[in-house]
């Protein structure tokens, strides 16, 4: 009998706080949810206790489609954190979500030189530990 050892995730993990707990819990459920201001309807990201538009503290957590496009990206060849040594080169992309906010992530499933500004992408939920699922993006499998 061959036993497999689970892969241990050694890269940095987010600090889960009361303020961002719903964001991370939603990702674990394979949902992308962001704060929507109850006063002005602004979708806020990064997560914040105050709306940057009207300064209201009232909000709800709204589901987003997880679809968007590559707004910008860079390919890292230099290793700035030893935890990523086995990944270099890797891309870091700024994803323009269809609902408005932009978030940093990675485009996976394609070579780095295939990533282009304007590419349509969709979220891919990457469960890296039992507690943390990271939002990554892949080329869209849908018609825009």
MIROMAR-833952 format. One record per residue (C-alpha): z negated, x, y; residue in three letters. Coordinates in steps of 0.25 Angstrom, whole numbers, plus 5000, padded with zeros to 4 digits. Layout:
// residues N
ZXYALA...
END
This chain:
// residues 144
500050005000UNK500450055014UNK499450025025UNK500050025039UNK499150065051UNK499249985063UNK499850055075UNK498750075086UNK499250055100UNK498850175108UNK499550145121UNK498750095133UNK498349955132UNK498049855144UNK496649825148UNK496449675145UNK495549605156UNK495149465159UNK496249465169UNK497349505160UNK496849445147UNK497749325146UNK499049415149UNK498649505136UNK498249385128UNK499549315131UNK500349435127UNK499549435114UNK500049295112UNK501449345115UNK501549275128UNK501749335142UNK500849265152UNK500549305167UNK499649255177UNK500349145186UNK499649115199UNK499048975200UNK499248965215UNK500649025217UNK501249035203UNK501549185204UNK501549255191UNK500749375192UNK500849505185UNK500149605184UNK498949515181UNK498149495193UNK496949415197UNK497649375210UNK499049325212UNK499749425220UNK500549315228UNK499349225232UNK498149295227UNK497649175219UNK496749205207UNK497249085199UNK498249095188UNK498749055175UNK499349135164UNK500849095162UNK501749125151UNK503049195154UNK504349205146UNK504249355144UNK505649375148UNK506149455159UNK507049575163UNK506849725165UNK506649745180UNK506449905178UNK506050005168UNK505850145165UNK505850235153UNK504650325151UNK504950465145UNK503750535150UNK502450495142UNK501350465152UNK500350415142UNK500250475129UNK500150345122UNK501650325125UNK502050455120UNK502750395108UNK503450285116UNK504150375126UNK505150345131UNK504850205134UNK505150105144UNK504350025154UNK504949905160UNK504649815172UNK505049675166UNK505349565176UNK504849445169UNK505749315171UNK504549245178UNK504349355188UNK503349455185UNK503649605181UNK502949675170UNK503049815165UNK503249835150UNK504249895140UNK505649845135UNK505549865120UNK506649855109UNK507749935116UNK507950075120UNK507350125133UNK508750145138UNK509250005135UNK508249945145UNK508849905158UNK508449835171UNK508749685169UNK508649685154UNK508149545150UNK506849565142UNK505749475135UNK504349505131UNK503949565118UNK502449555114UNK501949695109UNK500549675102UNK500149825103UNK498649795099UNK497849675094UNK497449645108UNK498649685117UNK500149635117UNK501049705126UNK502249645133UNK503449715131UNK504949675133UNK506149675125UNK507649645128UNK507749495129UNK508149415117UNK508449295125UNK509549245135UNK509149265149UNK
END
